[in-house]
Amino acid sequence: MPQASTTYSPPQDDETPRVVPAARIQNDAQAIEAAHALAADFAQGAARRDLERGLPWREIERYSASGLGGITVPREFGGADVTHETLAEVFRIISAADPSLGQIPQNHFGSLNLLRLTGTPAQKRRYYEGVLAGRRLGNAGPERHTRHTRDIQARLTPDGDGFRLSGRKFYSTGALFAHWIPSKVLDAQGRLVTVVLERGAPGLTVVDDWSSFGQRTTASGTVLLDNVRVEADSILPAWTVQEAPVLIGPYAQLMQAAIDAGIADGALRDTVAFLRERSRPWVEAGVERATQDPYVIADVGRLYTDLHAAEALLSEAARHLDAAAARALDADGVAAASIAVARAKALTTEVALAASEKLFELAGARASLSEFNLDRHWRNARTHTLHDPVRWKYHAIGNHVLNGQRPNRHSWI
């Protein structure tokens, strides 16, 4: 796969990132192969990047160069149009190596899905061709001080044959590394639209002020919009699919669940490696090695069983979306897809938190030393699973089973 230059320096201040030529992935098997190759590389520096909060510019460029950014582009536009199951597996594989690198492309793929559903033919040609050439989409959706995450205050104002946009966005995962930054705003009629902004547009500033204790290198900070010019042909009418029977919500949630499954996998791999290589057995166990402690053995077995169950639900949910996408959808079909993904999201949340916390109990006091930075697994799990509380997943599932109630349609179910 093409690789970024070893002499490349990250852009300074608010410079637009360069575009690295991307390989063209042709099918699902190539996508999985590329994900494994990248994961092997990304895992090597994951602990150090987290400890130093070193932004993964070189790794992001390698991701773009691999062609993974274009795997959901429809075949008629030159993409591989991989299955939902493959997309979820790509996210899981990358996130097991470094969940920050797993999360950064999430909004890229969410925007491509919105483009598929709402874009004009000209918009699809423009943005799909750009993505296949190596351009990245970021995110400037949520706002920090509103009533809830769906409350949007930024609004377009007419300006000749176009518009102007001012506002302040936060949780802008991917924006710092992006060439295009889709932003959720309200149009003049108060309807939700997504405007695709050029990274170097006058008045657009990306601020690297992300200070969370987990997912530290996602750079999910602030985007400032100060009277930014918006062309009419860069607007996607997101409002047209808000109440339509489409897979916007479960599609977004599938990627979230895959990231959490990856976090759990990575935590368990490090647990096993530490137990084999560094841990001492508890004195009362009467064994020579920590891996011979019967309680340790049982707990590792239980965690791996839970992880396998979570991964099975993730694959099942992805196949459900593949089947749903192949037929005409109605409200009940979308609800069933949302519930299938909710089941996976509930269990991947639980196992990511359990595996990353249990690591220390099983591996012992030495595992808590900062030189190993193993606490990153729990910090990443706890931070990422805060996107949408798991208690509402169980509520949605139970309400559907007991009362036939369809879950609300948005990107968090």
Solvent accessible surface area in square Angstrom, and as a share of the most:
residue,aa,sasa,rsa
1,M,92,0.41
2,P,53,0.33
3,Q,121,0.54
4,A,10,0.07
5,S,46,0.29
6,T,116,0.68
7,T,120,0.70
8,Y,39,0.15
9,S,76,0.49
10,P,56,0.35
11,P,23,0.15
12,Q,110,0.49
13,D,140,0.72
14,D,44,0.23
15,E,93,0.42
16,T,68,0.39
17,P,5,0.03
18,R,90,0.33
19,V,60,0.34
20,V,9,0.05
21,P,101,0.63
22,A,26,0.20
23,A,33,0.26
24,R,118,0.43
25,I,15,0.07
26,Q,103,0.46
27,N,60,0.31
28,D,39,0.20
29,A,75,0.58
30,Q,71,0.31
31,A,0,0.00
32,I,42,0.21
33,E,123,0.55
34,A,11,0.08
35,A,0,0.00
36,H,97,0.43
37,A,47,0.36
38,L,0,0.00
39,A,13,0.10
40,A,66,0.51
41,D,56,0.29
42,F,0,0.00
43,A,48,0.37
44,Q,154,0.68
45,G,8,0.08
46,A,6,0.05
47,A,33,0.25
48,R,130,0.47
49,R,10,0.04
50,D,11,0.06
51,L,97,0.48
52,E,113,0.51
53,R,61,0.22
54,G,26,0.25
55,L,47,0.23
56,P,1,0.00
57,W,20,0.07
58,R,100,0.36
59,E,27,0.12
60,I,4,0.02
61,E,1,0.00
62,R,35,0.13
63,Y,13,0.05
64,S,7,0.05
65,A,0,0.00
66,S,3,0.02
67,G,6,0.06
68,L,0,0.00
69,G,11,0.10
70,G,6,0.06
71,I,1,0.00
72,T,13,0.07
73,V,0,0.00
74,P,7,0.05
75,R,139,0.51
76,E,140,0.63
77,F,53,0.22
78,G,33,0.32
79,G,8,0.08
80,A,1,0.01
81,D,50,0.26
82,V,13,0.07
83,T,61,0.36
84,H,28,0.12
85,E,61,0.27
86,T,13,0.08
87,L,2,0.01
88,A,3,0.02
89,E,53,0.24
90,V,1,0.00
91,F,4,0.02
92,R,29,0.11
93,I,9,0.04
94,I,2,0.01
95,S,0,0.00
96,A,13,0.10
97,A,15,0.12
98,D,9,0.05
99,P,14,0.09
100,S,6,0.04
101,L,1,0.00
102,G,1,0.01
103,Q,8,0.04
104,I,8,0.04
105,P,10,0.06
106,Q,17,0.07
107,N,39,0.20
108,H,8,0.04
109,F,0,0.00
110,G,26,0.25
111,S,17,0.11
112,L,5,0.02
113,N,17,0.09
114,L,19,0.10
115,L,4,0.02
116,R,86,0.31
117,L,67,0.33
118,T,18,0.10
119,G,13,0.12
120,T,68,0.40
121,P,92,0.58
122,A,57,0.44
123,Q,11,0.05
124,K,42,0.18
125,R,121,0.44
126,R,97,0.35
127,Y,4,0.02
128,Y,2,0.01
129,E,103,0.46
130,G,9,0.09
131,V,5,0.03
132,L,15,0.07
133,A,55,0.42
134,G,2,0.02
135,R,56,0.21
136,R,24,0.09
137,L,10,0.05
138,G,1,0.01
139,N,19,0.10
140,A,0,0.00
141,G,1,0.01
142,P,27,0.17
143,E,19,0.08
144,R,132,0.48
145,H,163,0.73
146,T,36,0.21
147,R,194,0.71
148,H,93,0.41
149,T,62,0.36
150,R,110,0.40
151,D,18,0.10
152,I,15,0.08
153,Q,115,0.51
154,A,5,0.04
155,R,107,0.39
156,L,2,0.01
157,T,70,0.41
158,P,100,0.63
159,D,46,0.24
160,G,83,0.80
161,D,123,0.64
162,G,2,0.02
163,F,49,0.20
164,R,78,0.29
165,L,1,0.01
166,S,60,0.38
167,G,25,0.24
168,R,149,0.54
169,K,1,0.00
170,F,13,0.06
171,Y,107,0.41
172,S,2,0.01
173,T,7,0.04
174,G,4,0.04
175,A,1,0.00
176,L,14,0.07
177,F,1,0.00
178,A,0,0.00
179,H,1,0.01
180,W,9,0.03
181,I,0,0.00
182,P,9,0.05
183,S,0,0.00
184,K,71,0.30
185,V,0,0.00
186,L,33,0.16
187,D,13,0.06
188,A,50,0.39
189,Q,124,0.55
190,G,34,0.33
191,R,93,0.34
192,L,32,0.16
193,V,4,0.03
194,T,6,0.04
195,V,0,0.00
196,V,10,0.06
197,L,6,0.03
198,E,73,0.33
199,R,2,0.01
200,G,52,0.50
201,A,18,0.14
202,P,119,0.75
203,G,32,0.31
204,L,7,0.03
205,T,54,0.31
206,V,14,0.08
207,V,53,0.30
208,D,61,0.32
209,D,56,0.29
210,W,32,0.11
211,S,104,0.67
212,S,31,0.20
213,F,104,0.43
214,G,0,0.00
215,Q,2,0.01
216,R,59,0.22
217,T,4,0.03
218,T,0,0.00
219,A,4,0.03
220,S,3,0.02
221,G,2,0.02
222,T,3,0.02
223,V,0,0.00
224,L,54,0.27
225,L,6,0.03
226,D,101,0.52
227,N,80,0.41
228,V,0,0.00
229,R,73,0.27
230,V,1,0.01
231,E,80,0.36
232,A,59,0.46
233,D,91,0.47
234,S,8,0.05
235,I,30,0.15
236,L,4,0.02
237,P,40,0.25
238,A,8,0.06
239,W,93,0.33
240,T,60,0.35
241,V,19,0.11
242,Q,66,0.30
243,E,132,0.59
244,A,27,0.21
245,P,54,0.34
246,V,30,0.17
247,L,17,0.09
248,I,38,0.19
249,G,6,0.06
250,P,2,0.01
251,Y,17,0.07
252,A,19,0.15
253,Q,1,0.00
254,L,0,0.00
255,M,1,0.00
256,Q,9,0.04
257,A,0,0.00
258,A,0,0.00
259,I,0,0.00
260,D,0,0.00
261,A,0,0.00
262,G,0,0.00
263,I,3,0.01
264,A,0,0.00
265,D,12,0.06
266,G,5,0.05
267,A,0,0.00
268,L,1,0.00
269,R,135,0.49
270,D,40,0.21
271,T,1,0.00
272,V,29,0.16
273,A,39,0.30
274,F,11,0.04
275,L,7,0.03
276,R,153,0.56
277,E,130,0.59
278,R,99,0.36
279,S,17,0.11
280,R,215,0.78
281,P,42,0.26
282,W,170,0.60
283,V,121,0.69
284,E,146,0.65
285,A,30,0.23
286,G,73,0.71
287,V,45,0.26
288,E,150,0.67
289,R,120,0.44
290,A,4,0.03
291,T,46,0.27
292,Q,87,0.39
293,D,12,0.06
294,P,78,0.49
295,Y,176,0.67
296,V,17,0.10
297,I,94,0.48
298,A,50,0.39
299,D,24,0.12
300,V,28,0.16
301,G,37,0.35
302,R,140,0.51
303,L,12,0.06
304,Y,82,0.31
305,T,89,0.52
306,D,56,0.29
307,L,7,0.03
308,H,127,0.57
309,A,41,0.32
310,A,0,0.00
311,E,43,0.19
312,A,50,0.38
313,L,45,0.22
314,L,5,0.03
315,S,37,0.24
316,E,73,0.33
317,A,1,0.00
318,A,0,0.00
319,R,121,0.44
320,H,55,0.24
321,L,0,0.00
322,D,38,0.20
323,A,53,0.41
324,A,0,0.00
325,A,60,0.47
326,A,89,0.69
327,R,124,0.45
328,A,101,0.78
329,L,38,0.19
330,D,84,0.44
331,A,26,0.20
332,D,86,0.45
333,G,12,0.12
334,V,5,0.03
335,A,4,0.03
336,A,37,0.28
337,A,0,0.00
338,S,5,0.03
339,I,6,0.03
340,A,3,0.02
341,V,1,0.00
342,A,1,0.01
343,R,89,0.33
344,A,0,0.00
345,K,2,0.01
346,A,3,0.02
347,L,53,0.26
348,T,0,0.00
349,T,3,0.02
350,E,71,0.32
351,V,4,0.03
352,A,0,0.00
353,L,34,0.17
354,A,46,0.35
355,A,0,0.00
356,S,0,0.00
357,E,96,0.43
358,K,47,0.20
359,L,0,0.00
360,F,53,0.22
361,E,116,0.52
362,L,16,0.08
363,A,4,0.03
364,G,31,0.29
365,A,90,0.70
366,R,119,0.44
367,A,1,0.00
368,S,79,0.51
369,L,85,0.42
370,S,87,0.56
371,E,127,0.57
372,F,31,0.13
373,N,5,0.03
374,L,11,0.06
375,D,59,0.31
376,R,28,0.10
377,H,13,0.06
378,W,87,0.31
379,R,34,0.12
380,N,7,0.04
381,A,0,0.00
382,R,72,0.26
383,T,15,0.09
384,H,0,0.00
385,T,3,0.02
386,L,112,0.56
387,H,76,0.34
388,D,6,0.03
389,P,48,0.30
390,V,35,0.20
391,R,165,0.60
392,W,147,0.51
393,K,3,0.01
394,Y,105,0.40
395,H,98,0.44
396,A,12,0.09
397,I,30,0.15
398,G,27,0.26
399,N,38,0.20
400,H,54,0.24
401,V,113,0.65
402,L,147,0.73
403,N,108,0.55
404,G,55,0.53
405,Q,97,0.43
406,R,116,0.42
407,P,20,0.13
408,N,112,0.58
409,R,65,0.24
410,H,44,0.20
411,S,30,0.19
412,W,55,0.19
413,I,14,0.07
